[in-house]
Amino acid sequence: MATAPVKPRPGGTRAQLPPCYYEGYLEKRGPKEKVSRRLWTCLCGNTLYFFNNAKDTHYVEKLDLSGFVSLIDDCSRDRNLEAARLNLRMKDGEIKLTAPNLEARELWKGFLYTVVDLAVPTTLTLLPGQLHMLKEVVEKERQRRKRLLSRAPSSPLSLPLVGEIPACFRPVSRTEAEVLLERHPDCGNMLLRPGRDGTSLAVTTRQDLNGSVFRHYRVTQKQQGGYIIDVENPIPCPTLHDVINALVEKTAGTLQPFLLEEPYEENITYISSNDENGERTLHCAPTSTFSRGPALPPKGPERWTLRSQTKSPSPSTRSLSPPGSPSSPLRRLVLSPSPLKQTAFAEELKQKLEKRRTSQD
């Protein structure tokens, strides 16, 4: 059931809008609306603009797709048996759309996914000519966004040091993050990634509810330091580790960081060529323990030795570390032998030699 046309807002003319990639009639019902309205809908840039009819020059409503979450088919029956329903989920609510038929719904999905992901979707049933149109839209939208970035003042994202980045960080896009989480469900269901705008971060999560359910949360960096999880009630966090911990705590441990253990080689291998026929062969290096030659003692009257800290040093040895200085957790450097002991030994040797000479005389 459609309502009366909405009065257009002054100033929102078509001439001021970004290039239009696709347009047509859609029935729209927002999260706070009780009935649907049949509006002429134009996808201009990454925004949907709604007009009362195809001839109007002023739009009555717009929807920025930067808050896009997901796009799901609604298989419930409509009074118009040919109509095809669609649920567009945004960060601030769900919008119900109805296309004239299944083919129109599939095409709308193709254009919406294309401008959101800047990639042609591969899971839709589209004709070769329609796929070619979507490829052109990808290039046009990329060029449009580059022009906008060149005019706007840049505020690039400043990532912290490596030790301050959580292990679940992955330099992937929104779509790649969803594929990773769905392909490795045993490795966790939440990862941190760069945001699409290049000035923020995002957290992508996956849960299972009769199929994969993905959620994306924006994480913005504060100028004075720290981060904010950009939800309805923003959550401030001092570090990125706190961002991940906050999401784990808020969901009672349901969300867990994505830690993909990548395989490493167990043996050292190398490739060599045969001098006669030039054939290249893969070899496995021997696994015998590498042996070192005996170390030469240092020069000088005194010898430096390394003793394990677990063994208590003898009274004749003294530590090089000054009193109160922290010692190494692994080993302690000591000086051996004591100068006093060396002097006593020399005196004793001298006395023995004198006694031997006296006995010989």
URURVEN-V14442 format. One record per run of one state. SS is the DSSP state (2 for helix, 1 for strand, 0 for the rest). FROM is the first residue (numbers start at 1). TO is the last residue. If there is no record, write none. Layout:
# URURVEN-V14442
[[SS FROM TO] [SS FROM TO]]
This chain:
# URURVEN-V14442
[[0 1 12] [1 13 13] [2 14 16] [0 17 19] [1 20 29] [0 30 36] [1 37 44] [0 45 46] [1 47 51] [0 52 57] [1 58 58] [0 59 60] [1 61 64] [2 65 67] [1 68 74] [0 75 83] [1 84 90] [0 91 92] [1 93 99] [0 100 101] [2 102 117] [0 118 127] [2 128 151] [0 152 161] [2 162 164] [0 165 168] [1 169 169] [0 170 173] [2 174 183] [0 184 184] [2 185 187] [0 188 189] [1 190 194] [0 195 200] [1 201 208] [0 209 211] [1 212 221] [0 222 226] [1 227 229] [0 230 234] [1 235 237] [0 238 239] [2 240 250] [0 251 256] [1 257 257] [0 258 268] [1 269 273] [0 274 279] [1 280 284] [0 285 302] [1 303 308] [0 309 317] [1 318 319] [0 320 330] [1 331 336] [0 337 338] [2 339 360] [0 361 361]]
